[in-house]
Amino acid sequence: MQITEGAMTNANTRSLTLGQVARTVGIDVWQVQRALERGFDFPTHKIGVYRCVYASDLPLVRQALERAGYLPHAPGAA
């Protein structure tokens, strides 16, 4: 595993820490953590001490954060 451009990578998969996810979507990390605690699940995995999300799962994370009320609903979303 190596750190590249602020993201953890292993083989050909890019992972984002919860802090990186929060910065990407424009909210605080506690909101991402609280959404998980409240049961708005999205796929996560551990890399060492970090809880991470595959970059390809970012749309699922956004949907969960919208349902949790931490992100506004995307235009055109049901």
N, C-alpha and C positions, 0 to 999 in steps of 0.2 A: 504494500500500500504506500502511496506517496501523496503529498499535499501539492496540488497544482492549482494556481490561480485562486487560492482561498477555498477550494473544494477538495474533499477527500476522494481519491479515486483508487479503485482496485480493478485490475484487468481493464475492462472496457465500460465500467459503470461509474457514473458520477453520483456522489452522495453529498447532500447538504445537511449541515447540523441544523437543529431547530432555530438557533440564532440566525443562521444564514437564510433560512426559510422566512423568518420574521422580517428581516431586512428586505428580502426580495418582494414580499407582498405589502410592505409598508406598515407593519404593526410592531408592537413590542413582543419580545420573546415570551413574556409571561402569558400573553394571550394565546399563543400557540400551545404552550404547556397546559393552560387551563382548559382549552378545547379538548385535549386528550384526556385530562382528568375527568371532565364532564361527560365523557363517553362519545364524543364526536370523533370516532376513530378514522384514522387514515394509516396506510402502511408505514411502519417505521422499522428500523433495525439498529443494532448497536455496533459501533466501531470504537473499541476501547471503552472509555467512559462516556462517549457521546451517543445520544439518541439521534439518528439520522433518517433522512428521507431520500429515496432515489429521485434525481432530478426529473425523471420521466413520470413520477407520481405527483408532481407539483399541481396539476389540475385537480386531482382528488383532494389534495390538501386545501386548495382554494375553496372547493365546494364545501368541505367540512367546516372551514372557518366562516363561510357565508351562513351555513345552517346554524352555527353557534352564535352568530350575531356580531362577529368581530370584523367582518368585511361587508361592504355593501354588495347587494346582488348585482351580478354582471348584467349589462344591458341585454335584453332579449332572453334572459334565463327564466325558466318557469318557476 
